[in-house]
Amino acid sequence: MSFCLTDALVQLCTDACAGGIERFWVAPFDAVDAVTLDTDGKVDSITMSAAPVGVFFEFEAYQETTGFTETGTRENANTSYEQVLVASFICRSQEKRNVIEELQACACGLVVIHVEASGKRFIWGLRSSQNSDLGVGYAAQLTGNEGVTGQAITDTNQETITITAKTTFKSRELDSAVVIPV
């Protein structure tokens, strides 16, 4: 007989984490060759491809407008996760339009790293080809975008993007020593 549970979760009275995403980085899926995991399951290294551009691009949205949701469901003895990041960038512009168009053009998908207000960093949008211990996953995709001007002078004028990935595993925390390749 094997036991499937080896640890417990305990909520400490001192645990408090602010919400929100401070910033995030996006790379085309094929720019990330591999990730390695430490014994706790954290990502402890990222190997990028040499060409054409093997880097992550930084996105910093307007304050308190970016969030990440990771929803797990279990059906037919299989667990799947939907990972969704929604971010808003104030003041519509040609530059923002062009970047949104580039995100749309990444047909092979995206890999995303986000840093939460707590300071913890997570990577998602990975596939098993980047590490066979990950499970089944699809690269993240730009699944929605909306530009609004508002009506009144005090209304928001912004571009909002939604990036979504579907996998059989939760996002992985990045070890604090990992330098994001930018």
PLY file of the C-alpha trace (Angstrom):
ply
format ascii 1.0
element vertex 182
property float x
property float y
property float z
element edge 181
property int vertex1
property int vertex2
end_header
0.00 0.00 0.00
1.29 3.49 -0.81
0.18 6.66 0.87
-0.51 9.66 -1.32
-0.25 12.34 1.39
3.10 13.18 2.99
2.63 16.66 4.45
0.07 19.04 5.99
-0.79 22.72 5.58
-0.97 24.90 8.66
-2.11 28.52 8.53
0.07 30.63 10.83
-1.35 33.65 12.63
1.47 35.71 11.14
0.68 34.72 7.53
-0.47 37.73 5.51
0.06 38.29 1.80
-0.95 41.34 -0.17
-2.75 40.63 -3.43
-1.83 41.58 -6.95
0.94 41.17 -9.46
3.76 43.70 -9.46
5.10 42.83 -12.91
5.46 39.92 -15.27
7.74 38.67 -18.01
6.76 36.91 -21.22
8.85 34.86 -23.64
7.82 33.05 -26.79
7.40 29.36 -25.95
10.17 28.25 -28.30
12.63 30.69 -26.64
12.64 28.52 -23.48
14.59 25.31 -24.08
14.34 23.78 -20.60
13.70 24.30 -16.92
15.10 22.24 -14.08
13.44 21.55 -10.75
15.00 21.26 -7.32
13.99 18.56 -4.84
11.08 20.72 -3.56
9.70 21.18 -7.09
10.78 24.81 -7.50
12.33 25.88 -10.79
16.02 26.37 -10.10
17.24 27.14 -13.63
15.92 28.27 -17.00
17.77 27.50 -20.23
16.96 29.81 -23.13
17.46 29.16 -26.83
20.18 31.11 -28.60
18.09 32.34 -31.52
16.19 34.26 -32.59
15.62 36.09 -29.27
15.98 33.88 -26.22
14.85 36.35 -23.56
11.84 37.29 -21.45
10.24 40.69 -22.03
9.11 42.66 -18.97
5.58 44.02 -18.62
4.66 46.45 -15.86
0.99 47.27 -15.77
-0.71 50.12 -13.94
-0.89 49.70 -10.14
-3.48 47.29 -8.79
-4.71 46.24 -12.24
-2.98 42.88 -12.69
-3.99 39.57 -11.18
-3.40 35.85 -11.62
-5.95 33.11 -11.05
-5.16 29.39 -11.06
-8.21 27.13 -11.00
-7.95 23.35 -10.63
-10.68 20.89 -11.51
-10.83 17.10 -11.26
-12.85 15.03 -13.71
-12.58 11.36 -14.62
-9.62 10.94 -12.23
-7.70 13.67 -14.09
-6.77 17.07 -12.68
-6.39 20.11 -14.90
-5.55 23.73 -14.20
-6.49 26.90 -16.00
-4.02 29.71 -15.35
-5.16 33.23 -16.22
-3.36 36.56 -15.97
-5.30 39.78 -16.61
-3.36 43.06 -16.88
-4.32 46.63 -17.77
-2.08 49.30 -19.26
-3.35 52.87 -19.09
-3.41 55.24 -22.07
-4.00 53.47 -25.35
-1.18 53.97 -27.85
0.32 52.64 -31.06
3.17 51.09 -29.02
0.71 49.11 -26.85
-1.27 48.09 -29.94
1.91 46.77 -31.58
2.93 44.70 -28.54
-0.58 43.20 -28.31
-0.31 42.25 -31.98
3.06 40.59 -31.31
1.55 38.60 -28.42
-1.24 37.47 -30.79
1.34 36.38 -33.37
3.04 33.95 -30.96
1.14 30.96 -32.36
3.37 28.45 -30.54
2.44 30.16 -27.30
4.09 31.92 -24.42
5.87 31.19 -21.16
5.05 33.62 -18.35
6.82 34.52 -15.11
4.98 36.74 -12.67
6.03 38.25 -9.35
3.36 38.61 -6.72
3.10 41.42 -4.16
4.48 38.91 -1.63
7.72 38.82 -3.65
7.30 35.19 -4.75
7.80 34.48 -8.47
5.97 31.81 -10.43
6.47 30.40 -13.94
3.68 28.91 -16.07
2.81 28.16 -19.67
5.40 25.35 -19.70
5.12 22.03 -21.51
6.58 18.62 -20.73
9.09 19.11 -23.56
10.79 21.69 -21.33
10.94 19.24 -18.39
9.48 15.73 -18.43
8.57 15.97 -14.72
6.05 18.73 -15.36
3.12 16.77 -16.76
0.91 17.71 -19.71
0.57 21.37 -20.52
-0.16 23.81 -23.26
1.83 27.00 -23.66
0.05 30.18 -22.59
-1.78 32.19 -25.23
-3.11 35.70 -25.48
-6.79 34.76 -25.20
-8.32 38.21 -25.02
-7.67 41.92 -25.24
-9.82 45.00 -24.93
-9.13 48.66 -25.52
-11.46 51.20 -23.93
-11.50 55.00 -24.00
-14.15 55.59 -21.39
-16.74 58.32 -21.79
-16.14 60.88 -19.04
-12.85 62.68 -18.48
-12.32 60.64 -15.30
-12.96 57.28 -17.00
-10.18 54.79 -17.62
-8.45 54.86 -21.00
-6.58 51.56 -21.25
-5.65 48.34 -22.97
-6.36 45.10 -21.07
-4.86 41.74 -21.99
-5.73 38.23 -20.86
-3.15 35.42 -21.07
-4.33 31.84 -20.42
-2.66 28.43 -20.11
-4.13 24.96 -19.52
-2.07 22.23 -17.86
-2.16 19.23 -15.54
0.13 20.96 -13.01
0.08 24.10 -10.91
2.44 26.96 -11.69
5.95 26.45 -10.32
7.67 28.82 -7.94
11.04 30.17 -9.09
13.89 29.71 -6.66
14.97 33.14 -5.39
18.44 32.63 -6.94
17.09 32.32 -10.51
17.90 35.36 -12.63
15.18 35.98 -15.22
16.87 36.08 -18.65
15.97 39.52 -20.06
0 1
1 2
2 3
3 4
4 5
5 6
6 7
7 8
8 9
9 10
10 11
11 12
12 13
13 14
14 15
15 16
16 17
17 18
18 19
19 20
20 21
21 22
22 23
23 24
24 25
25 26
26 27
27 28
28 29
29 30
30 31
31 32
32 33
33 34
34 35
35 36
36 37
37 38
38 39
39 40
40 41
41 42
42 43
43 44
44 45
45 46
46 47
47 48
48 49
49 50
50 51
51 52
52 53
53 54
54 55
55 56
56 57
57 58
58 59
59 60
60 61
61 62
62 63
63 64
64 65
65 66
66 67
67 68
68 69
69 70
70 71
71 72
72 73
73 74
74 75
75 76
76 77
77 78
78 79
79 80
80 81
81 82
82 83
83 84
84 85
85 86
86 87
87 88
88 89
89 90
90 91
91 92
92 93
93 94
94 95
95 96
96 97
97 98
98 99
99 100
100 101
101 102
102 103
103 104
104 105
105 106
106 107
107 108
108 109
109 110
110 111
111 112
112 113
113 114
114 115
115 116
116 117
117 118
118 119
119 120
120 121
121 122
122 123
123 124
124 125
125 126
126 127
127 128
128 129
129 130
130 131
131 132
132 133
133 134
134 135
135 136
136 137
137 138
138 139
139 140
140 141
141 142
142 143
143 144
144 145
145 146
146 147
147 148
148 149
149 150
150 151
151 152
152 153
153 154
154 155
155 156
156 157
157 158
158 159
159 160
160 161
161 162
162 163
163 164
164 165
165 166
166 167
167 168
168 169
169 170
170 171
171 172
172 173
173 174
174 175
175 176
176 177
177 178
178 179
179 180
180 181
